[in-house]
Amino acid sequence: MSKPPTSFKLVIFKVLSVVLTCLSTSHAQTTSPLPKHVNSASLNAAQRGLEWLSQQQHADGSFGSKDEFAQNVGVTALCGMAFLSSGSVPDAGPYATH
């Protein structure tokens, strides 16, 4: 079995970073005070990451570059988890239309 290309690992790392940050920020929104690893910089990073992800989505709803990982179910699922963890669902939230 061949090793995944480095760019695939980078995409997965970026998406997982956004998911984990969003999960911690969604928890932070329901409790006070914020956990010590969540601050305004991490909240801003999560928002920028979600905005970037929303711009990467293809018309068919998938994610991935045209050369690699086009319509990859795993990458699309991870991106969907990032949007869900931010509070967006198909009918509500800032990324509901994506």
N, C-alpha and C positions, 0 to 999 in steps of 0.2 A: 504494500500500500504506500503510495507516495505521500510525502509531507505536504501540507497545505502551503501555498505561497505566502510569503511574508506579508503581502498586502492584505490577504484574507485575515491574518492574525491581527493586523492593525485595525481593520474594520470591526472585527469582533471586540477588540479591546475598547475602541471608542464607544461602541454601542453599549457594552456592558458598563462602562464608566457612567454613561448617561443614565442607564437604568438604575444602577446602585445609588447614584446621587439623587435621582428623583424619588426613589424609595425612601431614602433618609429624609428628604425634604418634605415628602407627604406625611411622614411621621412627625416631623418637626412642626407642621402646620396644625396638628391636633393636640400637641402638648406644649407646655412651657415650663421652664426655659428650653431653648434649643440644645440639642446634644452638642458637646464641645467640638465635634468635627464638622458641624454644620454652622456656617457663618454666611455673611452677605456675599462673600466671594464664591462660595460653593453654590449658593442659590442662583447667583448670576451665571455661573458656569453651566449649571443644569439648564437654565433658560436658553442660553446661547446654543447649547447642544441640541435641545429640542427644536429650536428654530432651524438649525443646520439640517437636522434630520428631516424636517418637514419640507425643506427645499430639495432634498435628494430623492423624494418619493416619485416613482414613475406614474404615468397615467393609469396603468393597470393596478396600482396599489403596491407594487413590489418595490424592493430596494436592491441596490447593487449596481456596479458599473456595467456598461454595455459589454465590456470585454470579459469581466469576471463577475461571477455571482449574480448575473442577471436572473431575476425571478427566483432567487435562492430562498426557499421556505424558511430556513433557519435564521438568516439575516433579517428577513421580513418579520418573523415572529419576535426577534429581539427588539427591533424597532417599535413594533406594536406594544411590547411590554413597557418601553420607555414612555410612550404616549399615555398608556393606561396608568402608569405609576405617577404621572403628573396630574391625574384627575380627569383626563380626557377620555370619554367614551363615545361610541358612534353618534349619540344624540346630544351630547353636552360637553362643554369644555373648550379650551382655546384651540385644540387641534381636532375637533370633532369632524370637520370637513375633510380631513386628510385621510 
